[in-house]
């Protein structure tokens, strides 16, 4: 016989925990199903950045309030607990293969001295623990170590079955089971989306990194000369220690080449690997709407790539609030959840074009090593400070456009590459990667 609840939440990340916390505090009987043995365990790569309101990300103006031990989302009118530590960083630097020339987003010195706005990395386990504790206090029932394998719905609601033999029925169900969502596959939601690619990477927590202005996120472009190809990586300060950094790269082979043979080896002369994590992510175009098979979708499960921690929290909160309003009115089904569906459309796909996200990594694969160095040397001033991943390409073009006339004189072929590139081209360029991926349709 099925265990019955007002709301079943599938997934115990930021979106799922916030959805469960909100609904339980508003009076619903809530169950949360999580495949890990505990929601606070961190199993895969995560940069753990708090995306400050340097521009409007999901049309919010979120900010941390360390003294109150909260994260505040004033536009959406909620806050979440956070009792962990922070580490500031002050800019985003695109660094050329020579490990010297760079395009700078944000004024490092101004942000570091307190005259500007710093950004933060945070302890995700502490965020999850705070949400989990408040879920427990509100009466959420947890089913951990469970894998959802079947979902069905009728006029009475949604029934989920797990591989471990559980059967749970809920008047409402929120899927917050991540970027590789099993429920998006089961309900057929993925068949309404475009498969982009399967991305694989390893992240290394390291010490012994030495380079100037190191309290920044570095989007570096090494060069694998034996294979004549770019070697992209991301380097970011870690919250776990003042000398610790998070390095994200395609895999162990690229990691070893980067620290031992590339021009960046001077940064990693005394590097020590403390621990590692990895991820395999299927990237899809956004869903037409975050609803399928009687289930509401939140966070990464229906979005492109990742919603970021702040986006996941917003989505989980708004989904739960819509469920609570529908339950109060005694309504169910898609029409009862229009508040969330309309909010999602306005603040997600209408606010951020996923093709702009794809532009940055694809744009950076158009050039030779020498062209990269030339481009990075052109931009001499800090560009507008932003960590919005959907605006990285726009920021790069903000720096390059004033130099196009010079480029046309000095490097006409390079100028043509840049002027011809459009967001739709990014999807064409990534098509071979889609063919080599393994979508969970």
Secondary structure, 3 states (H helix, E strand, C coil): CCEEEEEEEECCCHHHHHHHHHHHHCCCCEEEEECCCCCCCCCECCCCEECCCCCCECCECCEEEHHHCEEEECCCCEEEECCCCEEEECCEEEECCCCCCEEEECCHHHHHCCCCCCEEEECHHHHHHHHHHHHHHHCCEEEECCCEEEEEEECCEEEEEECCCCEEEEEEEEECCCCCCHHHHHCCHHHHCCEEEEEEEEEEEEECCCCCCCCCEEEEEEEECCCCEEEEEEEEECCCCCCCEEEEECCHHHHHHHHHCCHHHHHHCCCEEEEEEEEEEEEECCCCCCEECCEEECHHHHCCCCCHHHHHHHHHHHHHHHHHHHHHHCCCCHHHHHHHHHHHHHHHHCCCCHHHHHHHHHHCCCCCHHHHHHHHHHCCCCECCCCCHHHHHHHHHHHHHHHHHHHHHHCHHHHHHHHHCCHHHHHHHCHHHHHCCCCCC
